[in-house]
C-alpha cells in the first residue's frame, strides 16, 4: 500500500529553519534521510503531507507534497517518527476500518487508513479503531538529529558493511584501525596520501565521491554520491550528495548540494541544501560557560540540554568570507550574511546582510541566483521550481512575490 509522511503542525516550529522550505521527512538522520528510513521498513513513500506553501516542493529524488493521500488504503506515518527495523504487521487487524499507530509512549504517530476512510489528521482518528504500537523513536526537535548522529551513523554504516565487503585500501593511502571498516564504492576517486581512521567507527565513501590528497577522514563517516572532499579533516559526519567540503568538519550533517569549499571550522551543525559557506566561515559549538545550548525556534527559546550544538543553516543560505556564527545560531532559509556586524543567534529567512534590520532579499533576485546555483549541479530550474521558490519566499517574508 502507498506510504505517506505527514508533518504534524506541532512539529513544524521545532524543526525550523528547515520546515520553511522542505518537508521534515527530507531531513538527514544518520546516513539516511528520514524518508529513506521509512522506505527501508515500510516501502516507497508516495508523498509528503506538509504545509500548503510547500505544494510545489521540488528536490532531486524526493516524492511530491500532496494535499491528501489516495482514496485507496494507505499507511500514514508522522515524519518525525524513526521506525525500528521490523516491518509493521497489520494482517491481524485486516477487518478493522483503520488502525491507530502509536509509539511506545502511547503517542499517535500515524494510521493505516482503509479504502473509503477519510484522513482528517491524527487528532481525528476514530477512537474505535484498534491501536498498534510500532517500535521506533519519535524525534521531538531538530537538535536531536545532531544528538543522535554519532550512534546512529555508526549503526547505519555497520549495517551497510554487513551487506558489502569492505577493506579495499586505495593506493597510496593509510588506514588507522580495522581496514574492513572502510568501504570505498566502485566509481569513487581517492587520491594518494589520504588517511582513514576507522578506530572509532566505520567509513563509507559512496559512488562518484572524490577525496583529494592530504585529507584525513575519521569514522563514523559517510561521504555521499558525487561529493568532493577537497581538503582538511572530517570526522563523525554525514555528508549528503553533490557537496564540496573543505576545512575542519565534525559531528555535522550536510543535507546535500551545498558548498563549504574553503577553510573554517564547522561543528555539531546541520547545513541545508543549496547553501554556500564563504571562505573562513566558522561556528562556535560550545558556550563559554560550558552550559546547555538554547535555540530560538518559532518564537520560543528552547533549552536543548546539549553542551555541544553549532548552527542550523537553512536551505539557500549564503555567508560572506570570514563569517563567525555564534553557538546555537539558527539561520533562516535564503539568508545572505554579510556586513560589519556579526550575525545574531537567530537570523531571519531571506535577511539581506546584518547591518540593516528587516532588509530582505528581493524575490526575483533570489530566484535568479537559485537558477544559477541549480544549473551548476545540472538540476533543472523549471516552472515548478519557480513556483516553489516564490511560495517559500512569500511564506517567510509575508509579502507577495512580485
N, C-alpha and C positions, 0 to 999 in steps of 0.2 A: 504494500500500500504506500502511497506517497507520504513523505515526511515533510513537515513544516516546522520552522523555528519561529517562535513569537517573542517579541521584545515587550516584556511587561512594563507598563508605564512607571512602576515603582523602581525598576532597574535603570531606566534611561538616564536620570541625573547622576547616578552613581558610577556610570561608565563614560562620563564626559572626559575629554572633549570628543571622543571618537564617535559617540552617538549623534553628534551634529552632522556627520557625513556618511555613516555606514551602519548597517545592522550589527548588533552585538555579536552575532554568530560569525562575522568576518574578522574578529579579533584573533590573534595568535595566542595559544595557551600551550606552552612547551614547544614541541616540534611541529604541532599541527594547529590549524585554525579550529575554533570551537565547532564550526560546522563540520569539519573533517572528522572530528572526534565522534560526532553523532553518526556520520555516514559509515564509519568503521563498524558500528554496532547495529544500527537500525536501517541502513540503506541510504540511497541518494536523497539529498534534501531537494525538494521540488521548488521551494520558495521561502522567503522570509516574510513574516507578518510584522511589519515595522511601521514607523511613523509616516504619516502621509507625505511629508516633504521629501521622503526617500523613494517615492513611487518610481522614479526613473533611475534609481541606483544602478551604477554600471561599474563593474570591476572585472578584470581578466579572470575567467574561470568561475565566477560566482553566479549562483542562481538569482533570479529576479526578486524584487519585492512585490508582493501581491496583496490585494485588499482582503481576500478571504480564501480559505482552502477550497479545493474542488468539492463538488457535491458528493462524490463517492467517498468511501471510507478513507480516513486519513489518520496519521499519527502526528500529533502536535506536541512539541516539547518547548519548554521555556529555554530561551537561548543562553541563559546563564547556567544551565544545568550541564555538568560534565558527567556523562553516563559511565558506569562501570563497563567491564569488558564483556559481560554476558548480555546477549540479545534478550529483550523482554519477551516473555511467553504469555500471550494473551488468549491462547486457544481455550483455556478453561472457562473464559468469560465470553465465549463467542455468541451466546444467546442474549447478552445484555445489549441495550440500545447504545451504550457507550461505556467507557471505563475512565475513572478518575485516576490519574497517575500522581503519586506523591513521593517525596524523598523520605529518608528515614526519620526526619523530624515531624512528618505529617504535613509539610508544606506542599501545596498543589504545584506541580511542575509540568503539567500537561494533561492530555487526554487522548484516548482513542475514540474518534468520532465515527460512528457507523453511517452508512448510506442513509440519507434522508434526515439526519440530525443536523441542527444548526449549531455552528460555532459562534458563540457570543462572548468569548473571552473566559479566562479561568475563574473569574468571580461568579460566572453564571452557569457553571457546570451543575447539573441537577444533583441534589444530594442523594437521590435514589440510585444513581449509578454506582456500581461496586468500585472499590478502591484497590489499587495495586501499588505496592511500594517498589520503586526502582532503585537499584544500587547505584551510587554515584555521589557527587558533591555539587552543591549549588554555590556559585560564586556570589558574594554579596557586594563586591565593589571591584573596580578596575585594578586597584592596588594589589589585589590577591593574585593577579596574573604574574606580577613581579615576585611576590612572596612564594608562589608555588614553583617558580622557574627551575631552580636547581634540582629539586626532587623529581619534578615531572619530566624535565628534559633528560635526566639520566635514565629514567624508566623508558621513555619513548625511544631513545636511540638504542638501548639494550634490546628492546623488542625488535627493532629493525635488524640488528645484528644477529638475532636468533634465526632470521629468515634469509640472511645473506652472509656470505663468508668474508670476513674482514681479514686484516693482516697484511694487505699489499702495501709495502712501503715504497713511495715514489723515489725514483733515482736521485741520489744526492741529498736525501732528506734524513732527518733523525727522529726517532720515536723514543720518548721517555715514558716508560711504562709498558704494559702489555700491547704488543702490536696487533693482536686480534681485536682490540677495542678501537681500531681505526678502520673506517670503511670509506674508501675513495671510489666513487662510482665511475664506471666507464664513461669516457667523454669529458671528465673533469681534467683540467690542466693544473699541475702542481710543478712549479719551477724548483730547481735545486736550492738547498740551504734553507729549507723550511723546517721548523721544529714543531712536532706534535707531542703534546703532553697528555697522555691518557691515564696518568696515575690516579686522578680523582674523578674520572668519568670518561665515557666514550666520545668519539668524534665522528661525525658523518658529513662528508663532502659530497654534495649531490651533483647530478649530471650537469655538465656545462659550466660548473663553477671554475673560477680561476684564482689560484693562490700564488702570489708573487714571492720572489726571493726575499729572505730576511724577515719573513713573517713568523710569529710564534703563536700557536693555537693550543689552548688548554681546554680539556673537556670538563663537564659535558658541553658539547657544542654542536650546532648544526649550521652549515653554510648552504643556503638554498640554491635552487637551479639558476644558472646564469649569473650568479652573484660574483663580483670580483673583489678580492681582498688585496689591496694594493700596497699595504704596509702596516707596521705596528704589531700590536698584540691583542688577541681576543681570548676571553675565557668565559665559560658559563653563560653562553649567549645563544639566542635563536635568531638567525638572520634569514629573513624570507627571500623570495626570488628577486632577481634582477636588481640587486643593490650594488653600490660601490662603497666600500668601507675602508677606512684608514684610521690609524691612531690607536689609543687605548680604549677598549670597549669591554665592560664586564657586567654580568648579570642583567643583560638588556635584551630587548626584543625589537626587531625591525619587522613590521608587517610585510614589507616588500616594496620594490620600485622606488627606493629612496637613496639619497646620496649623503655620505659623510666621507668625502674623498681626501681629507687632509688631517693634519694632527689635531689633537684635542681629546680630553677625557670624557667618556660617556659611561655612567654607571647607574644601575638599577632604574633604567629608563625604558619607556616604550616610545618608539618612533612610528608614526602613521605612514601611510603611502603617499608617494609623490612629494615628500619633504626634501629639502636641501639644506644641510647644515654647513655654513660657511667655514673657511679655514680658521682653526683656533677656537671654534665653539666648544665650550666646556660646561659641565654642570657639577653642582655640588650634590652629593647623595648622603651627607651626614651633617647634622646640625652641630654648631659649636658646643652646645650643651650635651650632646650625645642623647638627646631626648627623642621622644616619639615624633614622627613627621606628620604634619597635618596638611590636608589638601582642601582647596577651595573648589567645591563642585556643586553646581546647581544652586548657588546662593547659600550653601551650607559649608561650615568649617568642620571637616571630618577628621577625627583622630584615627589614623590608620593602625596605630600600635606598632609600626615598623620603625626600627632605628635607621635603616638604610633605605632611602627612596629618593630617586632623582627627579626626572622630568617626565611629563606626559605630553608628547609632541603630536599635535593633531595632523590630519591629512593636509597636504599642500602648504605646510609651514615653510617659511624661508628665514634663515638667520644670517646676519652680516658677519664678516670676519671679526674674530675676537669677541664674540658674544659670550657673556657669562650668565648662566642660568642658576637661580637660587634653588636651594633644597625644596623639593616638592612643588616645582614650578609646573603649572598647567597652562599650555599654550593652545588656544582655540584654533579651529580649522582656518586655513588660509592666511594666518597672521604673518606679517612681514616685520621682523625685529631688526631695527637699526636705529641709530641716533646716539645722542650724547648721554642718555640715561640708561642705566641697567634695567632690564625688564623686572616687573613686579612678580610676585608669586602666582598671580593669575593674569594671563594675557587674553583679552577678548578676541573672539574669532574675527578674522579679517582686519585686525588692527594694522594701521599703516604707520610704522615707526613707534618710538617710545616717547618722543618729545611733545607731541600734541595729543592730549587725551581725547578720545572719541573719534579720531580720524580713521576712516576705513578705506580699504582697497576698493577702487571703482569696480563694479561688477564686470564691465566689458574688458577692463584691463586684466582682471583675474582670469576670465575665460580665455583671452588671447595668450596669456602666459601659460595656462594649463595646456592649451593646444600645442605649444612648442615643447613643453615638458613631455607630454604623452608621445609625441612623434619621435622623441629620442629613444623611446623603448618600443617603437613600432606598434603603439596602441592607437586605434582609430579614434579620432575626435569627430563623432557623428552627431546627428540631431539629438539622439537620446542623451548622449553625454552633455551636450549643451544645455538641455532642459534640466538635467540632474544638477549641474554646477550652478545654474541660475536659481534653482529651487533651494539649495543649501545656503547660497548667499542671502537670498531673501529671508529664509527662516532665521538665520543667525543675526542679521542686521535689523530685521523688522521693516525693511524698505523693499519696494518693488525693484526688480532688476530691469532698468530701462534699457 
